[in-house]
Amino acid sequence: MYDFKSARRRIEDLKLIYRQNKKHHEKDGTWDWWITAQIEEIEKEIEEAHKSRTAVRQDDRSNANIITLTIPQ
C-alpha cells in the first residue's frame, strides 16, 4: 500500500527547501533541477498509486455488486 501521507509530507519538505534556497541563490539550474525533479517524480508516483487504487477498487466493487435472485418454486 502506498504511503500517501509520507509522500505529501516529502513534497512539502522539498518545497520548503526550494523556497529557502531560492532566497539565497539564483534559479540558474545548478541547484534547483534536483529538487524540482524529485517533486515531479513523487507527484507522478502519487498519481500512479491513485490510478492503481481506483482500478483495484472498481474491480472489487464489480464482484461485490452481483445480485443473485432466488425464486422459490
mmCIF file of the N, C-alpha and C atoms, coordinates in Angstrom:
data_MODEL
# 
_entry.id   MODEL 
# 
loop_
_atom_site.group_PDB 
_atom_site.id 
_atom_site.type_symbol 
_atom_site.label_atom_id 
_atom_site.label_alt_id 
_atom_site.label_comp_id 
_atom_site.label_asym_id 
_atom_site.label_entity_id 
_atom_site.label_seq_id 
_atom_site.pdbx_PDB_ins_code 
_atom_site.Cartn_x 
_atom_site.Cartn_y 
_atom_site.Cartn_z 
_atom_site.occupancy 
_atom_site.B_iso_or_equiv 
_atom_site.pdbx_formal_charge 
_atom_site.auth_seq_id 
_atom_site.auth_comp_id 
_atom_site.auth_asym_id 
_atom_site.auth_atom_id 
_atom_site.pdbx_PDB_model_num 
ATOM 1   N N  . MET A 1 1  ? 0.843   -1.181  0.000   1.00 0.00 ? 1  MET A N  1 
ATOM 2   C CA . MET A 1 1  ? 0.000   0.000   0.000   1.00 0.00 ? 1  MET A CA 1 
ATOM 3   C C  . MET A 1 1  ? 0.888   1.244   0.000   1.00 0.00 ? 1  MET A C  1 
ATOM 4   N N  . TYR A 1 2  ? 0.586   2.167   -0.851  1.00 0.00 ? 2  TYR A N  1 
ATOM 5   C CA . TYR A 1 2  ? 1.381   3.388   -0.986  1.00 0.00 ? 2  TYR A CA 1 
ATOM 6   C C  . TYR A 1 2  ? 1.097   4.328   0.181   1.00 0.00 ? 2  TYR A C  1 
ATOM 7   N N  . ASP A 1 3  ? 2.142   4.925   0.714   1.00 0.00 ? 3  ASP A N  1 
ATOM 8   C CA . ASP A 1 3  ? 2.015   5.837   1.856   1.00 0.00 ? 3  ASP A CA 1 
ATOM 9   C C  . ASP A 1 3  ? 1.851   7.267   1.339   1.00 0.00 ? 3  ASP A C  1 
ATOM 10  N N  . PHE A 1 4  ? 0.605   7.654   1.095   1.00 0.00 ? 4  PHE A N  1 
ATOM 11  C CA . PHE A 1 4  ? 0.299   8.971   0.542   1.00 0.00 ? 4  PHE A CA 1 
ATOM 12  C C  . PHE A 1 4  ? 0.713   10.092  1.488   1.00 0.00 ? 4  PHE A C  1 
ATOM 13  N N  . LYS A 1 5  ? 0.504   9.873   2.771   1.00 0.00 ? 5  LYS A N  1 
ATOM 14  C CA . LYS A 1 5  ? 0.807   10.912  3.755   1.00 0.00 ? 5  LYS A CA 1 
ATOM 15  C C  . LYS A 1 5  ? 2.303   11.238  3.763   1.00 0.00 ? 5  LYS A C  1 
ATOM 16  N N  . SER A 1 6  ? 3.141   10.217  3.754   1.00 0.00 ? 6  SER A N  1 
ATOM 17  C CA . SER A 1 6  ? 4.592   10.446  3.739   1.00 0.00 ? 6  SER A CA 1 
ATOM 18  C C  . SER A 1 6  ? 5.040   11.100  2.441   1.00 0.00 ? 6  SER A C  1 
ATOM 19  N N  . ALA A 1 7  ? 4.434   10.701  1.341   1.00 0.00 ? 7  ALA A N  1 
ATOM 20  C CA . ALA A 1 7  ? 4.792   11.283  0.045   1.00 0.00 ? 7  ALA A CA 1 
ATOM 21  C C  . ALA A 1 7  ? 4.448   12.768  0.007   1.00 0.00 ? 7  ALA A C  1 
ATOM 22  N N  . ARG A 1 8  ? 3.267   13.105  0.492   1.00 0.00 ? 8  ARG A N  1 
ATOM 23  C CA . ARG A 1 8  ? 2.874   14.524  0.504   1.00 0.00 ? 8  ARG A CA 1 
ATOM 24  C C  . ARG A 1 8  ? 3.751   15.331  1.456   1.00 0.00 ? 8  ARG A C  1 
ATOM 25  N N  . ARG A 1 9  ? 4.112   14.718  2.577   1.00 0.00 ? 9  ARG A N  1 
ATOM 26  C CA . ARG A 1 9  ? 4.997   15.388  3.533   1.00 0.00 ? 9  ARG A CA 1 
ATOM 27  C C  . ARG A 1 9  ? 6.374   15.627  2.896   1.00 0.00 ? 9  ARG A C  1 
ATOM 28  N N  . ARG A 1 10 ? 6.863   14.659  2.139   1.00 0.00 ? 10 ARG A N  1 
ATOM 29  C CA . ARG A 1 10 ? 8.156   14.807  1.464   1.00 0.00 ? 10 ARG A CA 1 
ATOM 30  C C  . ARG A 1 10 ? 8.098   15.933  0.436   1.00 0.00 ? 10 ARG A C  1 
ATOM 31  N N  . ILE A 1 11 ? 7.004   16.034  -0.287  1.00 0.00 ? 11 ILE A N  1 
ATOM 32  C CA . ILE A 1 11 ? 6.844   17.122  -1.256  1.00 0.00 ? 11 ILE A CA 1 
ATOM 33  C C  . ILE A 1 11 ? 6.870   18.467  -0.546  1.00 0.00 ? 11 ILE A C  1 
ATOM 34  N N  . GLU A 1 12 ? 6.174   18.575  0.567   1.00 0.00 ? 12 GLU A N  1 
ATOM 35  C CA . GLU A 1 12 ? 6.173   19.833  1.325   1.00 0.00 ? 12 GLU A CA 1 
ATOM 36  C C  . GLU A 1 12 ? 7.567   20.164  1.840   1.00 0.00 ? 12 GLU A C  1 
ATOM 37  N N  . ASP A 1 13 ? 8.316   19.154  2.290   1.00 0.00 ? 13 ASP A N  1 
ATOM 38  C CA . ASP A 1 13 ? 9.698   19.380  2.737   1.00 0.00 ? 13 ASP A CA 1 
ATOM 39  C C  . ASP A 1 13 ? 10.569  19.887  1.590   1.00 0.00 ? 13 ASP A C  1 
ATOM 40  N N  . LEU A 1 14 ? 10.420  19.269  0.421   1.00 0.00 ? 14 LEU A N  1 
ATOM 41  C CA . LEU A 1 14 ? 11.203  19.693  -0.739  1.00 0.00 ? 14 LEU A CA 1 
ATOM 42  C C  . LEU A 1 14 ? 10.836  21.111  -1.174  1.00 0.00 ? 14 LEU A C  1 
ATOM 43  N N  . LYS A 1 15 ? 9.556   21.440  -1.115  1.00 0.00 ? 15 LYS A N  1 
ATOM 44  C CA . LYS A 1 15 ? 9.133   22.802  -1.470  1.00 0.00 ? 15 LYS A CA 1 
ATOM 45  C C  . LYS A 1 15 ? 9.701   23.821  -0.489  1.00 0.00 ? 15 LYS A C  1 
ATOM 46  N N  . LEU A 1 16 ? 9.770   23.461  0.785   1.00 0.00 ? 16 LEU A N  1 
ATOM 47  C CA . LEU A 1 16 ? 10.360  24.347  1.786   1.00 0.00 ? 16 LEU A CA 1 
ATOM 48  C C  . LEU A 1 16 ? 11.846  24.560  1.496   1.00 0.00 ? 16 LEU A C  1 
ATOM 49  N N  . ILE A 1 17 ? 12.560  23.486  1.196   1.00 0.00 ? 17 ILE A N  1 
ATOM 50  C CA . ILE A 1 17 ? 13.982  23.593  0.855   1.00 0.00 ? 17 ILE A CA 1 
ATOM 51  C C  . ILE A 1 17 ? 14.158  24.481  -0.374  1.00 0.00 ? 17 ILE A C  1 
ATOM 52  N N  . TYR A 1 18 ? 13.289  24.291  -1.362  1.00 0.00 ? 18 TYR A N  1 
ATOM 53  C CA . TYR A 1 18 ? 13.346  25.093  -2.584  1.00 0.00 ? 18 TYR A CA 1 
ATOM 54  C C  . TYR A 1 18 ? 13.163  26.576  -2.272  1.00 0.00 ? 18 TYR A C  1 
ATOM 55  N N  . ARG A 1 19 ? 12.138  26.894  -1.468  1.00 0.00 ? 19 ARG A N  1 
ATOM 56  C CA . ARG A 1 19 ? 11.880  28.303  -1.128  1.00 0.00 ? 19 ARG A CA 1 
ATOM 57  C C  . ARG A 1 19 ? 13.035  28.915  -0.342  1.00 0.00 ? 19 ARG A C  1 
ATOM 58  N N  . GLN A 1 20 ? 13.618  28.145  0.570   1.00 0.00 ? 20 GLN A N  1 
ATOM 59  C CA . GLN A 1 20 ? 14.741  28.655  1.357   1.00 0.00 ? 20 GLN A CA 1 
ATOM 60  C C  . GLN A 1 20 ? 15.957  28.924  0.475   1.00 0.00 ? 20 GLN A C  1 
ATOM 61  N N  . ASN A 1 21 ? 16.245  28.009  -0.435  1.00 0.00 ? 21 ASN A N  1 
ATOM 62  C CA . ASN A 1 21 ? 17.390  28.197  -1.328  1.00 0.00 ? 21 ASN A CA 1 
ATOM 63  C C  . ASN A 1 21 ? 17.153  29.309  -2.340  1.00 0.00 ? 21 ASN A C  1 
ATOM 64  N N  . LYS A 1 22 ? 15.908  29.470  -2.743  1.00 0.00 ? 22 LYS A N  1 
ATOM 65  C CA . LYS A 1 22 ? 15.568  30.493  -3.732  1.00 0.00 ? 22 LYS A CA 1 
ATOM 66  C C  . LYS A 1 22 ? 15.876  31.898  -3.207  1.00 0.00 ? 22 LYS A C  1 
ATOM 67  N N  . LYS A 1 23 ? 15.781  32.081  -1.892  1.00 0.00 ? 23 LYS A N  1 
ATOM 68  C CA . LYS A 1 23 ? 16.068  33.380  -1.291  1.00 0.00 ? 23 LYS A CA 1 
ATOM 69  C C  . LYS A 1 23 ? 17.549  33.729  -1.373  1.00 0.00 ? 23 LYS A C  1 
ATOM 70  N N  . HIS A 1 24 ? 18.417  32.726  -1.356  1.00 0.00 ? 24 HIS A N  1 
ATOM 71  C CA . HIS A 1 24 ? 19.857  32.963  -1.279  1.00 0.00 ? 24 HIS A CA 1 
ATOM 72  C C  . HIS A 1 24 ? 20.616  32.649  -2.568  1.00 0.00 ? 24 HIS A C  1 
ATOM 73  N N  . HIS A 1 25 ? 19.990  31.925  -3.475  1.00 0.00 ? 25 HIS A N  1 
ATOM 74  C CA . HIS A 1 25 ? 20.670  31.522  -4.711  1.00 0.00 ? 25 HIS A CA 1 
ATOM 75  C C  . HIS A 1 25 ? 19.808  31.859  -5.917  1.00 0.00 ? 25 HIS A C  1 
ATOM 76  N N  . GLU A 1 26 ? 20.481  32.126  -7.022  1.00 0.00 ? 26 GLU A N  1 
ATOM 77  C CA . GLU A 1 26 ? 19.752  32.359  -8.263  1.00 0.00 ? 26 GLU A CA 1 
ATOM 78  C C  . GLU A 1 26 ? 19.220  31.046  -8.800  1.00 0.00 ? 26 GLU A C  1 
ATOM 79  N N  . LYS A 1 27 ? 18.072  31.119  -9.438  1.00 0.00 ? 27 LYS A N  1 
ATOM 80  C CA . LYS A 1 27 ? 17.473  29.933  -10.047 1.00 0.00 ? 27 LYS A CA 1 
ATOM 81  C C  . LYS A 1 27 ? 18.116  29.728  -11.423 1.00 0.00 ? 27 LYS A C  1 
ATOM 82  N N  . ASP A 1 28 ? 19.318  29.158  -11.414 1.00 0.00 ? 28 ASP A N  1 
ATOM 83  C CA . ASP A 1 28 ? 20.086  29.028  -12.650 1.00 0.00 ? 28 ASP A CA 1 
ATOM 84  C C  . ASP A 1 28 ? 20.221  27.586  -13.134 1.00 0.00 ? 28 ASP A C  1 
ATOM 85  N N  . GLY A 1 29 ? 19.549  26.665  -12.478 1.00 0.00 ? 29 GLY A N  1 
ATOM 86  C CA . GLY A 1 29 ? 19.600  25.274  -12.908 1.00 0.00 ? 29 GLY A CA 1 
ATOM 87  C C  . GLY A 1 29 ? 20.696  24.457  -12.266 1.00 0.00 ? 29 GLY A C  1 
ATOM 88  N N  . THR A 1 30 ? 21.527  25.074  -11.438 1.00 0.00 ? 30 THR A N  1 
ATOM 89  C CA . THR A 1 30 ? 22.611  24.318  -10.811 1.00 0.00 ? 30 THR A CA 1 
ATOM 90  C C  . THR A 1 30 ? 22.166  23.621  -9.534  1.00 0.00 ? 30 THR A C  1 
ATOM 91  N N  . TRP A 1 31 ? 21.189  24.162  -8.852  1.00 0.00 ? 31 TRP A N  1 
ATOM 92  C CA . TRP A 1 31 ? 20.734  23.550  -7.606  1.00 0.00 ? 31 TRP A CA 1 
ATOM 93  C C  . TRP A 1 31 ? 19.252  23.183  -7.634  1.00 0.00 ? 31 TRP A C  1 
ATOM 94  N N  . ASP A 1 32 ? 18.460  23.884  -8.414  1.00 0.00 ? 32 ASP A N  1 
ATOM 95  C CA . ASP A 1 32 ? 17.013  23.679  -8.361  1.00 0.00 ? 32 ASP A CA 1 
ATOM 96  C C  . ASP A 1 32 ? 16.518  22.504  -9.194  1.00 0.00 ? 32 ASP A C  1 
ATOM 97  N N  . TRP A 1 33 ? 17.310  22.028  -10.140 1.00 0.00 ? 33 TRP A N  1 
ATOM 98  C CA . TRP A 1 33 ? 16.859  20.953  -11.016 1.00 0.00 ? 33 TRP A CA 1 
ATOM 99  C C  . TRP A 1 33 ? 16.574  19.677  -10.234 1.00 0.00 ? 33 TRP A C  1 
ATOM 100 N N  . TRP A 1 34 ? 17.402  19.383  -9.246  1.00 0.00 ? 34 TRP A N  1 
ATOM 101 C CA . TRP A 1 34 ? 17.230  18.138  -8.490  1.00 0.00 ? 34 TRP A CA 1 
ATOM 102 C C  . TRP A 1 34 ? 15.950  18.190  -7.652  1.00 0.00 ? 34 TRP A C  1 
ATOM 103 N N  . ILE A 1 35 ? 15.715  19.322  -7.010  1.00 0.00 ? 35 ILE A N  1 
ATOM 104 C CA . ILE A 1 35 ? 14.524  19.458  -6.159  1.00 0.00 ? 35 ILE A CA 1 
ATOM 105 C C  . ILE A 1 35 ? 13.255  19.361  -7.001  1.00 0.00 ? 35 ILE A C  1 
ATOM 106 N N  . THR A 1 36 ? 13.208  20.072  -8.114  1.00 0.00 ? 36 THR A N  1 
ATOM 107 C CA . THR A 1 36 ? 12.008  20.027  -8.956  1.00 0.00 ? 36 THR A CA 1 
ATOM 108 C C  . THR A 1 36 ? 11.812  18.631  -9.554  1.00 0.00 ? 36 THR A C  1 
ATOM 109 N N  . ALA A 1 37 ? 12.898  17.954  -9.901  1.00 0.00 ? 37 ALA A N  1 
ATOM 110 C CA . ALA A 1 37 ? 12.788  16.590  -10.428 1.00 0.00 ? 37 ALA A CA 1 
ATOM 111 C C  . ALA A 1 37 ? 12.234  15.640  -9.371  1.00 0.00 ? 37 ALA A C  1 
ATOM 112 N N  . GLN A 1 38 ? 12.682  15.788  -8.133  1.00 0.00 ? 38 GLN A N  1 
ATOM 113 C CA . GLN A 1 38 ? 12.180  14.947  -7.046  1.00 0.00 ? 38 GLN A CA 1 
ATOM 114 C C  . GLN A 1 38 ? 10.692  15.195  -6.803  1.00 0.00 ? 38 GLN A C  1 
ATOM 115 N N  . ILE A 1 39 ? 10.295  16.454  -6.796  1.00 0.00 ? 39 ILE A N  1 
ATOM 116 C CA . ILE A 1 39 ? 8.882   16.791  -6.590  1.00 0.00 ? 39 ILE A CA 1 
ATOM 117 C C  . ILE A 1 39 ? 8.031   16.187  -7.705  1.00 0.00 ? 39 ILE A C  1 
ATOM 118 N N  . GLU A 1 40 ? 8.470   16.338  -8.948  1.00 0.00 ? 40 GLU A N  1 
ATOM 119 C CA . GLU A 1 40 ? 7.717   15.799  -10.079 1.00 0.00 ? 40 GLU A CA 1 
ATOM 120 C C  . GLU A 1 40 ? 7.626   14.279  -10.011 1.00 0.00 ? 40 GLU A C  1 
ATOM 121 N N  . GLU A 1 41 ? 8.716   13.628  -9.616  1.00 0.00 ? 41 GLU A N  1 
ATOM 122 C CA . GLU A 1 41 ? 8.727   12.167  -9.522  1.00 0.00 ? 41 GLU A CA 1 
ATOM 123 C C  . GLU A 1 41 ? 7.750   11.672  -8.448  1.00 0.00 ? 41 GLU A C  1 
ATOM 124 N N  . ILE A 1 42 ? 7.755   12.316  -7.295  1.00 0.00 ? 42 ILE A N  1 
ATOM 125 C CA . ILE A 1 42 ? 6.848   11.909  -6.215  1.00 0.00 ? 42 ILE A CA 1 
ATOM 126 C C  . ILE A 1 42 ? 5.399   12.173  -6.607  1.00 0.00 ? 42 ILE A C  1 
ATOM 127 N N  . GLU A 1 43 ? 5.145   13.302  -7.263  1.00 0.00 ? 43 GLU A N  1 
ATOM 128 C CA . GLU A 1 43 ? 3.781   13.593  -7.716  1.00 0.00 ? 43 GLU A CA 1 
ATOM 129 C C  . GLU A 1 43 ? 3.310   12.554  -8.729  1.00 0.00 ? 43 GLU A C  1 
ATOM 130 N N  . LYS A 1 44 ? 4.213   12.103  -9.590  1.00 0.00 ? 44 LYS A N  1 
ATOM 131 C CA . LYS A 1 44 ? 3.875   11.067  -10.563 1.00 0.00 ? 44 LYS A CA 1 
ATOM 132 C C  . LYS A 1 44 ? 3.571   9.746   -9.849  1.00 0.00 ? 44 LYS A C  1 
ATOM 133 N N  . GLU A 1 45 ? 4.367   9.413   -8.814  1.00 0.00 ? 45 GLU A N  1 
ATOM 134 C CA . GLU A 1 45 ? 4.119   8.203   -8.028  1.00 0.00 ? 45 GLU A CA 1 
ATOM 135 C C  . GLU A 1 45 ? 2.747   8.259   -7.360  1.00 0.00 ? 45 GLU A C  1 
ATOM 136 N N  . ILE A 1 46 ? 2.405   9.414   -6.804  1.00 0.00 ? 46 ILE A N  1 
ATOM 137 C CA . ILE A 1 46 ? 1.098   9.577   -6.157  1.00 0.00 ? 46 ILE A CA 1 
ATOM 138 C C  . ILE A 1 46 ? -0.022  9.370   -7.175  1.00 0.00 ? 46 ILE A C  1 
ATOM 139 N N  . GLU A 1 47 ? 0.139   9.965   -8.345  1.00 0.00 ? 47 GLU A N  1 
ATOM 140 C CA . GLU A 1 47 ? -0.878  9.829   -9.390  1.00 0.00 ? 47 GLU A CA 1 
ATOM 141 C C  . GLU A 1 47 ? -1.045  8.372   -9.807  1.00 0.00 ? 47 GLU A C  1 
ATOM 142 N N  . GLU A 1 48 ? 0.075   7.661   -9.995  1.00 0.00 ? 48 GLU A N  1 
ATOM 143 C CA . GLU A 1 48 ? 0.018   6.248   -10.374 1.00 0.00 ? 48 GLU A CA 1 
ATOM 144 C C  . GLU A 1 48 ? -0.614  5.404   -9.269  1.00 0.00 ? 48 GLU A C  1 
ATOM 145 N N  . ALA A 1 49 ? -0.288  5.714   -8.024  1.00 0.00 ? 49 ALA A N  1 
ATOM 146 C CA . ALA A 1 49 ? -0.871  4.971   -6.902  1.00 0.00 ? 49 ALA A CA 1 
ATOM 147 C C  . ALA A 1 49 ? -2.374  5.198   -6.830  1.00 0.00 ? 49 ALA A C  1 
ATOM 148 N N  . HIS A 1 50 ? -2.814  6.428   -7.105  1.00 0.00 ? 50 HIS A N  1 
ATOM 149 C CA . HIS A 1 50 ? -4.253  6.715   -7.136  1.00 0.00 ? 50 HIS A CA 1 
ATOM 150 C C  . HIS A 1 50 ? -4.931  5.920   -8.248  1.00 0.00 ? 50 HIS A C  1 
ATOM 151 N N  . LYS A 1 51 ? -4.296  5.865   -9.421  1.00 0.00 ? 51 LYS A N  1 
ATOM 152 C CA . LYS A 1 51 ? -4.869  5.122   -10.544 1.00 0.00 ? 51 LYS A CA 1 
ATOM 153 C C  . LYS A 1 51 ? -4.982  3.639   -10.215 1.00 0.00 ? 51 LYS A C  1 
ATOM 154 N N  . SER A 1 52 ? -3.932  3.064   -9.660  1.00 0.00 ? 52 SER A N  1 
ATOM 155 C CA . SER A 1 52 ? -3.962  1.629   -9.356  1.00 0.00 ? 52 SER A CA 1 
ATOM 156 C C  . SER A 1 52 ? -4.948  1.335   -8.237  1.00 0.00 ? 52 SER A C  1 
ATOM 157 N N  . ARG A 1 53 ? -5.052  2.231   -7.266  1.00 0.00 ? 53 ARG A N  1 
ATOM 158 C CA . ARG A 1 53 ? -6.007  2.036   -6.171  1.00 0.00 ? 53 ARG A CA 1 
ATOM 159 C C  . ARG A 1 53 ? -7.436  2.114   -6.694  1.00 0.00 ? 53 ARG A C  1 
ATOM 160 N N  . THR A 1 54 ? -7.689  3.032   -7.623  1.00 0.00 ? 54 THR A N  1 
ATOM 161 C CA . THR A 1 54 ? -9.016  3.165   -8.211  1.00 0.00 ? 54 THR A CA 1 
ATOM 162 C C  . THR A 1 54 ? -9.348  1.936   -9.049  1.00 0.00 ? 54 THR A C  1 
ATOM 163 N N  . ALA A 1 55 ? -8.375  1.441   -9.797  1.00 0.00 ? 55 ALA A N  1 
ATOM 164 C CA . ALA A 1 55 ? -8.608  0.260   -10.628 1.00 0.00 ? 55 ALA A CA 1 
ATOM 165 C C  . ALA A 1 55 ? -8.928  -0.950  -9.759  1.00 0.00 ? 55 ALA A C  1 
ATOM 166 N N  . VAL A 1 56 ? -8.212  -1.122  -8.683  1.00 0.00 ? 56 VAL A N  1 
ATOM 167 C CA . VAL A 1 56 ? -8.467  -2.241  -7.775  1.00 0.00 ? 56 VAL A CA 1 
ATOM 168 C C  . VAL A 1 56 ? -9.837  -2.088  -7.143  1.00 0.00 ? 56 VAL A C  1 
ATOM 169 N N  . ARG A 1 57 ? -10.166 -0.899  -6.703  1.00 0.00 ? 57 ARG A N  1 
ATOM 170 C CA . ARG A 1 57 ? -11.451 -0.655  -6.061  1.00 0.00 ? 57 ARG A CA 1 
ATOM 171 C C  . ARG A 1 57 ? -12.592 -0.955  -7.029  1.00 0.00 ? 57 ARG A C  1 
ATOM 172 N N  . GLN A 1 58 ? -12.461 -0.549  -8.274  1.00 0.00 ? 58 GLN A N  1 
ATOM 173 C CA . GLN A 1 58 ? -13.519 -0.804  -9.243  1.00 0.00 ? 58 GLN A CA 1 
ATOM 174 C C  . GLN A 1 58 ? -13.681 -2.297  -9.484  1.00 0.00 ? 58 GLN A C  1 
ATOM 175 N N  . ASP A 1 59 ? -12.576 -3.034  -9.540  1.00 0.00 ? 59 ASP A N  1 
ATOM 176 C CA . ASP A 1 59 ? -12.660 -4.478  -9.727  1.00 0.00 ? 59 ASP A CA 1 
ATOM 177 C C  . ASP A 1 59 ? -13.379 -5.132  -8.554  1.00 0.00 ? 59 ASP A C  1 
ATOM 178 N N  . ASP A 1 60 ? -13.043 -4.732  -7.342  1.00 0.00 ? 60 ASP A N  1 
ATOM 179 C CA . ASP A 1 60 ? -13.676 -5.308  -6.157  1.00 0.00 ? 60 ASP A CA 1 
ATOM 180 C C  . ASP A 1 60 ? -15.160 -4.988  -6.118  1.00 0.00 ? 60 ASP A C  1 
ATOM 181 N N  . ARG A 1 61 ? -15.518 -3.788  -6.481  1.00 0.00 ? 61 ARG A N  1 
ATOM 182 C CA . ARG A 1 61 ? -16.926 -3.399  -6.454  1.00 0.00 ? 61 ARG A CA 1 
ATOM 183 C C  . ARG A 1 61 ? -17.731 -4.174  -7.485  1.00 0.00 ? 61 ARG A C  1 
ATOM 184 N N  . SER A 1 62 ? -17.147 -4.421  -8.645  1.00 0.00 ? 62 SER A N  1 
ATOM 185 C CA . SER A 1 62 ? -17.899 -5.127  -9.678  1.00 0.00 ? 62 SER A CA 1 
ATOM 186 C C  . SER A 1 62 ? -18.232 -6.541  -9.221  1.00 0.00 ? 62 SER A C  1 
ATOM 187 N N  . ASN A 1 63 ? -17.355 -7.187  -8.467  1.00 0.00 ? 63 ASN A N  1 
ATOM 188 C CA . ASN A 1 63 ? -17.636 -8.520  -7.950  1.00 0.00 ? 63 ASN A CA 1 
ATOM 189 C C  . ASN A 1 63 ? -18.636 -8.472  -6.806  1.00 0.00 ? 63 ASN A C  1 
ATOM 190 N N  . ALA A 1 64 ? -18.598 -7.438  -6.017  1.00 0.00 ? 64 ALA A N  1 
ATOM 191 C CA . ALA A 1 64 ? -19.477 -7.336  -4.855  1.00 0.00 ? 64 ALA A CA 1 
ATOM 192 C C  . ALA A 1 64 ? -20.897 -6.951  -5.247  1.00 0.00 ? 64 ALA A C  1 
ATOM 193 N N  . ASN A 1 65 ? -21.077 -6.392  -6.418  1.00 0.00 ? 65 ASN A N  1 
ATOM 194 C CA . ASN A 1 65 ? -22.398 -5.914  -6.823  1.00 0.00 ? 65 ASN A CA 1 
ATOM 195 C C  . ASN A 1 65 ? -23.197 -6.936  -7.631  1.00 0.00 ? 65 ASN A C  1 
ATOM 196 N N  . ILE A 1 66 ? -22.766 -8.162  -7.641  1.00 0.00 ? 66 ILE A N  1 
ATOM 197 C CA . ILE A 1 66 ? -23.511 -9.192  -8.359  1.00 0.00 ? 66 ILE A CA 1 
ATOM 198 C C  . ILE A 1 66 ? -24.711 -9.587  -7.509  1.00 0.00 ? 66 ILE A C  1 
ATOM 199 N N  . ILE A 1 67 ? -25.877 -9.497  -8.093  1.00 0.00 ? 67 ILE A N  1 
ATOM 200 C CA . ILE A 1 67 ? -27.109 -9.830  -7.378  1.00 0.00 ? 67 ILE A CA 1 
ATOM 201 C C  . ILE A 1 67 ? -27.609 -11.173 -7.895  1.00 0.00 ? 67 ILE A C  1 
ATOM 202 N N  . THR A 1 68 ? -27.831 -12.076 -6.973  1.00 0.00 ? 68 THR A N  1 
ATOM 203 C CA . THR A 1 68 ? -28.341 -13.391 -7.337  1.00 0.00 ? 68 THR A CA 1 
ATOM 204 C C  . THR A 1 68 ? -29.765 -13.511 -6.820  1.00 0.00 ? 68 THR A C  1 
ATOM 205 N N  . LEU A 1 69 ? -30.664 -13.798 -7.716  1.00 0.00 ? 69 LEU A N  1 
ATOM 206 C CA . LEU A 1 69 ? -32.063 -13.947 -7.329  1.00 0.00 ? 69 LEU A CA 1 
ATOM 207 C C  . LEU A 1 69 ? -32.366 -15.409 -7.043  1.00 0.00 ? 69 LEU A C  1 
ATOM 208 N N  . THR A 1 70 ? -33.054 -15.623 -5.971  1.00 0.00 ? 70 THR A N  1 
ATOM 209 C CA . THR A 1 70 ? -33.519 -16.966 -5.647  1.00 0.00 ? 70 THR A CA 1 
ATOM 210 C C  . THR A 1 70 ? -35.037 -16.948 -5.724  1.00 0.00 ? 70 THR A C  1 
ATOM 211 N N  . ILE A 1 71 ? -35.564 -17.693 -6.660  1.00 0.00 ? 71 ILE A N  1 
ATOM 212 C CA . ILE A 1 71 ? -37.013 -17.724 -6.860  1.00 0.00 ? 71 ILE A CA 1 
ATOM 213 C C  . ILE A 1 71 ? -37.545 -19.008 -6.233  1.00 0.00 ? 71 ILE A C  1 
ATOM 214 N N  . PRO A 1 72 ? -38.430 -18.873 -5.261  1.00 0.00 ? 72 PRO A N  1 
ATOM 215 C CA . PRO A 1 72 ? -38.994 -20.087 -4.647  1.00 0.00 ? 72 PRO A CA 1 
ATOM 216 C C  . PRO A 1 72 ? -39.870 -20.843 -5.646  1.00 0.00 ? 72 PRO A C  1 
ATOM 217 N N  . GLN A 1 73 ? -39.838 -22.168 -5.566  1.00 0.00 ? 73 GLN A N  1 
ATOM 218 C CA . GLN A 1 73 ? -40.638 -22.975 -6.503  1.00 0.00 ? 73 GLN A CA 1 
ATOM 219 C C  . GLN A 1 73 ? -41.716 -23.737 -5.796  1.00 0.00 ? 73 GLN A C  1 
# 
